[in-house]
Amino acid sequence: MPSGVELFTLEYNQKDDIMIGHVQIAKIDRAEADAIYNHYVGRVNEYPNYRDFILDVWKVESVTDPAIGVLMKGLELMKKGSSLAVLLLTEALLQDIMLRHPEMFDFYAVFHTLDDAVAYIHKRRAESK
């Protein structure tokens, strides 16, 4: 099984003060989700402070139910309390997860492009002023 950077990379968008996490694999089961979570937690102090977080799972084609639980736990940690956490995923994966876990989407905004996700974050920031 791949580990660390082979599974998950982080990119800080300084201009927009957004951290973007990119899942790099197509299929995620519990072992991969645990490795992604541990990779982030193990290095969290190395990252710059950021205002909001986007989890990019665009490359993911399938995810098991146990993996979803771990990834959502990680997403809560990544969003750092009151900041926004936004998901970037394909329509096919969105439909698959919505059928199995519709309650998830009460808490996370979902977009199909990075530009749309960033625009949404800017809009929410403007509304909260």
BELFEN-V810952 format. One record per pair of residues at least 24 apart in sequence whose C-alpha atoms are under 7 Angstrom apart, sorted by sequence separation. I is the first residue (numbers start at 1). J is the second residue. D is the distance in whole Angstrom. If there is no record, write none. Layout:
# BELFEN-V810952
i: (I;I)
j: (J;J)
d: (D;D)
This chain:
# BELFEN-V810952
i: (86;87;88;53;88;53;88;52;8;7;58;4;19;52;53;54;55;56;57;58;62;86;3;4;18;51;52;53;54;55;56;57;58;61;17;18;19;20;21;22;23;26;27;52;53;54;55;56;17;18;19;20;21;22;23;25;26;27;28;29;33;37;54;4;17;18;19;20;21;22;24;25;26;27;28;29;20;23;26;27;28;30;34;30;33;37;29;33;28)
j: (110;111;112;78;113;79;114;79;36;36;88;35;50;83;84;85;86;87;88;89;93;117;35;36;50;83;84;85;86;87;88;89;90;93;50;51;52;53;54;55;56;59;60;85;86;87;88;89;51;52;53;54;55;56;57;59;60;61;62;63;67;71;88;39;52;53;54;55;56;57;59;60;61;62;63;64;56;59;62;63;64;66;70;67;70;74;67;71;67)
d: (6;6;5;7;7;6;7;6;6;6;6;7;6;5;6;6;6;6;6;4;7;7;6;7;6;6;5;5;5;5;5;5;6;6;5;6;6;6;6;6;6;5;6;6;6;6;6;6;6;5;5;5;5;5;5;6;4;6;6;6;5;7;7;6;7;6;6;6;6;6;6;6;5;5;5;5;7;7;7;6;7;5;7;4;6;6;5;6;7)
